Amino acid sequence: MLGPQSSLVMYDEEYQRILTLLEKLLREANSKVIFLVDKNGQLIAATGETENLDTTSLASLTAGNIAATGGLAKLIGEKEFSILFHEGEKDNIHISIIGGRVILVVIFGQRSSLGLVRLRVKKASNELAVIFEDLVNKSEQEGSSSDAPSPFAEITDDDIDNLFN
Amino acid sequence: MSFINYASREINCKIVYYGPGLCGKTTNLQFIYNKTAEESKGKMISLATETERTLFFDFLPLALGEIRGFKTRFHLYTVPGQVFYDASRKLILKGVDGVVFVADSQEERFDANIESMENLKDNLEEQGFDLEKIPFVIQYNKRDLPNVSSVEELSNLLNPRKVPELEGCATTGEGIFETLKAVAKLVLNNLKKGG
């Protein structure tokens, strides 16, 4: 499991595996949009009808929501609430925590149902947890091997100054 | 902590503005929002009370440009400054990469600054961070007001580690981008070291 302190590193291969899985879940759960967010509010991946959606804001608010609910859970002696569900007039949001650190968000309308979404999410969660486990192992290996230096090792003060010009 | 995405070639970092109630954290973000080009910023979100006091957080995503082929994105957050919102403040510090402490320079807020700084230290520790090690800058805000403590006095009290410190006036924008730049620099340098 990813610790709260470790940087999350995403590689092409795992990103593609995640995207394939999310697309499959999107179809099987008859949902509209699916996205995956880091608990710190960073958007990891999104699929579905995302064109008119502010995914960055959604990601940060989802993380805030999970953090607030997690705080509530601790107050009553629970570790966390692993599933949240918000029901709207037309669309609904199903939020679940995967592997302790990643948040899976499924937005669905009347073409689907809470039962179907829960069922499909449960299966996909196990598969996603495996990918994230691989990701952690991989980034630990890459981090410890000296022949693959960080691409940021070469950053200069000028590079940083240029960002603000 | 930072999120490095090799698939989309992006670095994402989280910066939190901390400080006592009404010190100008939200105003800092609003100024940055207003002065940033449309294509470099996302929507600013403020979860505030009806009287415009921050209830949970403000959020501003910024895309600063590329470094070594990686797009750098900074997510700026503020915490609610009022003492009784401590539970919320803790949550926002999760996964932080850099902290800006906005101090209120007014003499009557002297104690509030100290209290907030102590609170920051405690809350960071609870999340497993050490204020002595994390990228950290201090902004002495409201320098335009008449009843302010001297920077030297504030510095002696709030900045024993001598981290970068800047004078600011969040309403006119003085020192605001300088503060952001200072903390971004520390965060990216930290990344360079593999932090």
Interface residues (C-beta under 8 A of the other chain):
Chain A: P4 Q5 S6 S7 L8 V9 M10 Y11 D12 E14 Y15 Q16 D38 K39 N40 G41 Q42 I44 D54 T56 S57 S60 L61 G64 A67 A68 G70 G71 G143 S150 P151 F152 A153 E154 I155 D157 D159 I160 N162 L163 F164
Chain B: M1 S2 F3 I4 N5 Y6 A7 S8 I11 N12 K14 G42 K43 I45 L47 F56 F57 F59 P61 L64 G65 I67 R68 G69 F70 T72 H75 A87 S88 K90 L91 I92 K94 G95 Q127 G128 F177 K181 A184 K185 L188 N189 L191 K192 G194 G195
